[in-house]
Amino acid sequence: MSIPGMRRAAIGLTALAVTAFGAVATTPDQADAGPKPVDVTLLALNDFHGNLEPPSGSSGSIAGQPAGGVEYLATHLAELRAAAKKKNTITVAAGDLIGASPLLSAAFHDEPTIEALSMAGLDYASVGNHEFDEGADELLRIQNGGCHPVDGCADGTPYEGAGFQYLSANAFKTATGRPLLPPYAIHKVQGVKVGFIGMTLEGTPQIVSQEGVAGLSFADEADTANRYARELRRKGVEAIVVLLHEGGAQAATGGINDCVGMTGPIVDIANRMDPSIDVVVSGHTHQAYNCNINDKLVTSASSFGRLVTDIDLKIDRRTGDVLTATAENVVVTRDVDKDRAQTDLIDRYKEVLGPVAGRVVGETATAITKTQENLLATCDSRVPASCGESPLGNLIADAQLAATDDEQGAVAAFMNPGGVRADLDAGPVTYEEAFTVQPFANNLATLDLTGAQLYCLLEQQFITGRILYPSSTVRYVVDLNGTTGPSTDPCAGSRIVRGSLSFGGVAVDTASTYRVTVNNFLAGGGDGFSVLTGGTNLVTGMIDLDAFVAYLTAESPVSAPALDRIRTTAEVAAA
């Protein structure tokens, strides 16, 4: 039975208990007369992305405190378990534990991260979109163990697989219609059953390379959760938790334990979920929030292991219903002792990785961040995910153009914002730092596009909610009063001022053809940029990271590029 999830404030105040309709007696005397409820603690995280070491730059703090690093995460988890005393603790995650990882994990196909989280006591995890980066077969290997089919066991020891269970209720093998991994798990605690349903976002095929999701289909999140909630109830499970790799965001004024002006897919999904679902541990958006949506406790622990969500459930011993559900997002501070086993793991993989990680490949004159400019007055519904240019995004686009202008005749390059994963600090840049910025190993792809297709591409940004980072050769103007075309016809939009697009100072002619460079993810229609699939004469080039490293080496010391490639009608009028 679903219970309104009342938050515990971050300062540790005790939340009011919320009673299930008809589940327990309505007076304290009557409640005391019955059997005491079972206390269950869930410790939840999401979007770890292989961050074994503390993240660098702005990603290395949250709520004003330095945070993250698996050595500290493991200690905090142990302390939270100890603080629960007699409560029963289950540790869970909402996807993207691996993928888009720093070199220390990615160089070994994320085996170190799986080993580290297994040692830290993780029990169940949903599958995120990044778990599919290397395809379904690789995900099954990550779960079940065995050496990589190409690279073998790179650290010289057998890979034994995950010490926790991945759950994937809405990713189906297209050929058989069966789930790729178990859709749910039932965990018994002092005689009561807790069900965990694991899912990723239905839109995974739009944000993962086609090779990664080959042979798979993805179903609606709420419909799938409701289907398996019914199945769990037939098995006598009344306490139901969904581990969902999809999320939302609250207003900028909200703290890590707030739910201010909540928006995003998670709101609609939670509102369509069956009343029998009690808790939704969410992720994907890398946000922190602690909400009550549709009488369900809905949480997210930001990203990179900087928070742990401490969720307390009281479950009726007789009925199995959740009586109360409270949560608190706890900062993974670095003022605790490091977990020795995690330190040993990091040291072992660092030794195997050798000197390549520390090789200096360039230098930055100033810090160059991935922070995005606010292109519009606010991030509105037309551009919900990214609002404009980024110093680091522009730099990467410049590097991709430099790698393909002479070689392939490219006159412009565009970079997807989701492919830029970390900041660069001022000073020497190591190979490991460059890898952390661009960890996907996408190939550059140069193709022919007509001017008309290029305008459609730029219009499509306002449908997908992602503004592409342009190379230094690109200039265009966004009409703040323009309209966004339908998803079926991006060319019908009027967000881009016609005649404003130019390459190298020369206006783009809609009837002419231009050589443009993107990565192979975008060229395949990734992030919803389907216009790019209509390009012709595609030539695959070097790995994007290699192009980035070459540019850093050749152009050092590198400064942050100006954010002047995209202007608005307000800026043009003011000028």
Buried (B, 14 or more C-beta within 10 A) or exposed (E): BBBBBBBBBBEEEEBEBBBBEEBBEEEEEEBEEEEEBBBBBBBBBBBBBBBBBBBBBEBBBBBEEBBBBBBBBBBBBBBBBEEBEEBBBBBBBBBBBBBBBBBBBBBBBBBBBBBBBBBBBBBBBBBBBBBBBBBBEBBBBBBEBEBBEEEEEBBEEEBEBBBBBBBBBBBBEEEEEEBBBBBBBEBEBEEBBBBBBBBBBBBBBBBBBEEBBEEBBBBBBBEBBBBBBEBBBEEEBBBBBBBBBBBBBBEEEBBBBBBEEBEBBBBBBBEBBBEBBBBBBBBBBBBBBBBBBBBBBBBBBBBBBBBBBBBBBBBBBEBBBBBBBBBBBBBBBBEBEBBEEBEEBBEBBBEBBEEEBEEBBBBBEBBBBBBBBEBBEEBEEBBBBBBBBBBBBBBBBBBBBBBBBEBBBBBBBBBBBBBBBBBBBBEBBBBBBBBBBBBBBBBBBBBBBBBBBBBBBBBBBBBBBBBBBBBBBBBBBBBBEBEBBEEEEBEEBBBBBEEBBBBEEEEBEBEEBBBBBBBBBBBBBBBBBBBBEBBEEBBEBBBBBBBBBBBBBEBBBBEBBEBEBBBBBBBEEEE
